[in-house]
Amino acid sequence: MSTTCPDAPDLWPVELHEEMEAVMKRVFTEVNNGVYRCGFAGSQEAYDSAYDRLFTAPDWLEERLADRRYLMGDAITEADVRLFTTLARFDAVYHGHFKCNRNKLSEMPVLWAYARDLFQTPGFGETIDFEQIKAHYYRVHTDINPTQIVPKGPDESGWLTPTTADRSQSAPADD
C-alpha cells in the first residue's frame, strides 16, 4: 500500500521494480508507440515493418496474462495503467484509423478479458469517453483522415460484459 494515501494501491512495488521496468519498456515501445508507428508510417515498407513489430506484443501479452490477473501478478501496478490507455483505444481508433487491423482487441480472448477487468475496476472505465476519443483522433489527424468522418462503431457495450480473473477460462469474443 502507498504511504501517501493508505487506501491507494501501491502501483510501484519495490520488489517488482526490475521486472516492471522491463515490462513497461516493452509495453511503451511495442504497444503504446507501436500503434503510432503503424498510423504514421510514411511508406508501405515502414507500415509493414511497424505492423509486424506491433503484433508480436499482443501475442506476448496473451501468453503473459493467461495465468495471472495483472501484468505483474495479483495486484494492479503502473504497468497495467500504462497498457490500459492503449487497449481502451484499440478497437475504437487504432484498429481502423491507424490500420492496426490483424485482430481487434475483442478478438484476443485473454487480452480482451484483461482489458474488460481493468475497465470495470473503479478508476479505469469511468475515465474513458469513447465518443470523445474517436472524435479527437478522426478529426485531428487530417493527413490520415482528410474527410474527418468519425465512425459510428464499434459497439462499446462489450466492455461491460462480465469477466473472470481466471483467464484460462476466457471464452473467445462473440464479436
C-alpha positions in Angstrom: 0.0 0.0 0.0 1.0 3.6 -0.6 2.5 5.6 2.3 1.0 8.7 0.8 -2.6 7.5 0.9 -3.3 4.4 3.0 -6.2 3.2 0.8 -4.4 3.7 -2.6 -2.8 0.7 -4.2 1.0 0.6 -4.5 1.4 0.9 -8.2 5.2 0.8 -8.0 6.0 -2.1 -5.5 9.7 -2.0 -4.7 10.1 -5.8 -5.0 8.9 -5.7 -8.7 10.9 -2.6 -9.9 13.3 -4.5 -12.1 10.8 -6.8 -13.8 8.3 -3.9 -14.1 10.9 -1.7 -15.8 11.4 -4.4 -18.5 7.6 -5.0 -18.9 6.8 -1.3 -19.1 9.6 -0.7 -21.6 8.2 -3.4 -23.8 4.6 -2.1 -23.4 5.7 1.5 -24.2 8.0 0.6 -27.1 5.9 -2.1 -28.8 2.3 -1.3 -27.9 1.9 2.4 -26.9 4.3 3.6 -29.6 3.7 0.6 -31.9 0.2 1.8 -32.9 1.6 5.2 -33.7 4.4 3.7 -35.8 1.7 2.0 -37.9 -0.6 5.0 -38.0 2.1 7.5 -39.1 4.2 5.2 -41.3 5.4 7.2 -44.3 5.7 4.2 -46.7 4.3 0.8 -47.3 7.6 -0.7 -46.1 7.6 1.3 -42.9 4.0 0.3 -42.2 4.6 -3.4 -42.9 7.6 -3.4 -40.6 5.7 -1.5 -37.8 2.6 -3.8 -38.2 4.7 -6.9 -37.9 6.6 -5.5 -34.9 3.4 -4.3 -33.2 1.6 -7.7 -33.4 4.4 -9.5 -31.6 3.3 -7.7 -28.4 -0.4 -8.8 -28.2 0.8 -12.4 -28.6 3.3 -11.9 -25.8 0.6 -10.2 -23.6 -1.9 -13.0 -24.2 0.7 -15.5 -23.1 1.8 -13.5 -20.1 -1.8 -12.8 -18.9 -3.0 -16.3 -19.4 -2.0 -17.3 -15.9 -2.1 -14.0 -13.9 -4.7 -11.4 -13.4 -2.5 -8.4 -14.0 0.8 -7.8 -15.8 2.8 -8.2 -12.6 0.7 -10.8 -10.8 -2.2 -10.4 -8.4 -2.3 -6.6 -8.0 -2.7 -3.6 -10.3 0.6 -1.8 -11.0 1.7 1.1 -13.1 2.4 -1.4 -15.9 -1.3 -2.1 -16.1 -2.2 1.6 -16.1 0.2 2.2 -19.0 -1.1 -0.6 -21.1 -4.8 0.1 -20.4 -4.7 3.5 -22.1 -3.8 1.9 -25.5 -6.1 -1.1 -25.1 -9.1 1.2 -24.4 -8.5 3.0 -27.7 -7.5 -0.1 -29.7 -10.8 -1.1 -31.4 -12.3 2.4 -31.4 -9.3 4.0 -33.1 -6.1 2.1 -33.7 -7.7 -0.9 -35.4 -9.2 1.2 -38.3 -7.7 4.7 -38.2 -4.1 3.5 -37.6 -4.5 0.3 -39.7 -3.6 -1.9 -36.7 -6.0 -4.5 -38.0 -4.7 -8.0 -37.7 -7.1 -8.5 -34.8 -9.4 -6.3 -32.8 -8.8 -6.4 -29.1 -12.2 -8.0 -28.7 -10.9 -10.9 -30.8 -8.0 -11.7 -28.5 -9.7 -13.6 -25.7 -7.2 -13.3 -22.9 -6.2 -9.7 -23.5 -9.9 -8.7 -24.0 -10.8 -10.3 -20.7 -7.9 -8.4 -19.0 -8.9 -5.1 -20.6 -12.5 -5.6 -19.5 -11.4 -6.5 -16.0 -9.5 -3.2 -15.8 -12.3 -1.2 -17.4 -14.7 -2.5 -14.8 -12.3 -1.6 -11.9 -13.1 1.7 -10.2 -10.8 4.5 -11.6 -10.5 3.0 -15.1 -13.7 2.7 -17.1 -15.2 5.9 -15.9 -12.3 7.8 -17.3 -13.0 6.6 -20.8 -15.2 8.6 -23.2 -15.2 6.5 -26.4 -17.1 9.2 -28.4 -14.6 11.9 -27.4 -11.7 9.6 -28.2 -13.0 8.8 -31.7 -13.9 12.4 -32.4 -10.4 13.6 -31.4 -8.4 11.1 -33.4 -10.6 11.1 -36.5 -10.8 14.9 -36.7 -7.3 15.9 -35.7 -5.3 13.6 -38.0 -6.4 15.2 -41.3 -3.4 13.7 -43.1 -4.8 10.2 -42.3 -8.5 11.1 -42.4 -8.9 14.2 -44.6 -12.7 14.0 -44.6 -12.8 14.0 -40.8 -15.6 11.4 -40.8 -15.9 9.8 -37.4 -17.1 6.2 -37.4 -20.3 5.2 -35.6 -18.8 2.0 -34.3 -17.6 -0.2 -32.8 -20.2 -1.2 -30.3 -18.6 -0.5 -26.9 -21.1 -2.3 -24.8 -18.8 -5.4 -24.7 -16.6 -3.5 -22.2 -19.3 -4.1 -19.6 -19.7 -7.8 -20.1 -18.7 -9.9 -17.1 -15.2 -11.2 -16.9 -13.3 -13.6 -14.7 -10.0 -13.1 -13.1 -9.1 -16.7 -14.2 -8.1 -16.1 -17.8 -7.7 -19.8 -18.5 -11.5 -19.8 -18.7 -11.7 -16.8 -21.0 -14.0 -17.6 -23.9 -13.4 -16.2 -27.4 -15.1 -13.0 -28.2 -18.6 -13.2 -29.7 -18.0 -10.2 -32.0 
